[in-house]
Amino acid sequence: MTRNTVMEMFLMVKTSDFTKLRKIDAHSHIGRFGNPFNIDFDAERLMLQMDTYNIEKTILCSAGCHLNEETLAAYKKYPERIIPLVWTNAAEGTAAYEMAEHYLRDEHFAGIKMQPLFDAFCADDPCVDPLLELAARYHKPVFIHSGHPPFSLPWQIGLLAERHREVPIVMIHMGHGHGVYVDAAIKMALRYDNIWLEHSGMPMGCQIKNAYDNVGHDRVMFGIDSPFHDPTVEMQKVISCGVSDSGVEDIFYNNAKKFMGQFGW
């Protein structure tokens, strides 16, 4: 048997695993992202993706802080499959707070999403505190983009988690593409037990295993970050990262189900 034949067999096994296991996608978007991305994703494409890869539910947000009605429309169309988050720009102050409260209270959204990089505020800035207090009042989680200076470094999210220990915080991308930031994401989650990690866009499979082994078997979640990443790439990182079969099931499905279950989802 040639080396190429062995590799082909390996890839066939890995590809079959993509659809074998149930999944919850803990982070994807709906809508259009303009320059410099020039990419879009609608509800029908999302459903096709979920059906193709055995994704039971997607935790979904818009393509920007003033596009939450697109998330609402998708949620109303597919209420059993979408878990909606309100994207909120903390730098907008009272308007952001009132918008977030509307979607949490009136539209029954599952939590708050913040993107400090796109919206140009630091994750630990005092302007973020009222939104974390709102999340605490409504018993909702907060999902925060991580990995880009000067706005969304893991240490900043750690300081925010320290101030709001009662709020469950999901550090999206667990530090993203920089090895130092990924290490910091794991360290912050080790220090603060109200931080969970989501791995989309983070390229190092070994760090998924490190987080699973050291932060906790229930505190690492699978995500795709559609439309930016191909689902098979994010799935392969989990399958090949070195955790056990039960660990793969935890990351793909059990952890997000348990995490969102505490909020009634």
Phi, psi and omega in degrees: 000127182282163178299321180297321179295318178299316180296320178298318178295319178300314181294324178297318179296314182296320180296321180296332180292339182300323183258351185290321188257142174294151181218154165237124178274114186275002181194106171211168185237158170234142179118189184250131171256122181277209180304133010265009187270315179052058182214151180217167185204125180247177187295325181291319176294323177298314180297320178298317178298316180296318179294321183295322189248019174058047177262114185288316181219154174234129172276114197239142171223174185280189176263008180178167189287346178249022182238024184293340177296333177292320175295317180299316180297317179295319179297318179294328181283324183230064187294337180275351187240344183246134173248107191272140172244146174266120176281122186232132177264102184301333182292346179276359171066230186302321180298320179294317180299313182294321178295314180299317180296321178303312184288327177288315186278312190267328183253359174060041175292157189274343183176187183248139173243136175232143180232081184303328181295307182294322187263000169062054168221154180279140185299335180257013179294146178304337179295342180278335187303315180301327179287324175291324176294322176297315178301319179296319182295323181265003181055060181233151175277164176236129178254127185230128174299142179226157167113006182227119176286153358266012193261328192225045179284148181304326179295323177295318179293326174298317178297322177296316179297325179295322181285338186229065185296341182276353183256122173290126183241128174259117177275097182295136179075359180035051178099347176064230196266353184261126184302323179294321181289324177297315176301319179295322178300315179296317180296320179294320178292327174294323183282323186241115185282002173262013175252129170249159183242135174240136198258001187302139179080350179272119194277351190258101180302325181300331180282336171297314178296317179302316179294317181297317183286325191253319178285317179152142182295343183251013187238020176234129186234145176284139173211158181252321188064047173297146005266017187281329187238149175282134181304322184293330178293313180293324178291319181298324179300322179287312183299324186260005188284343176109000176282165179291172177301319179292328176294319176301316179296322177299310185291317180293322193221306192299320187291316178293323179296316179293317182298309182286337179299330181290347178252012177089016181251000000 
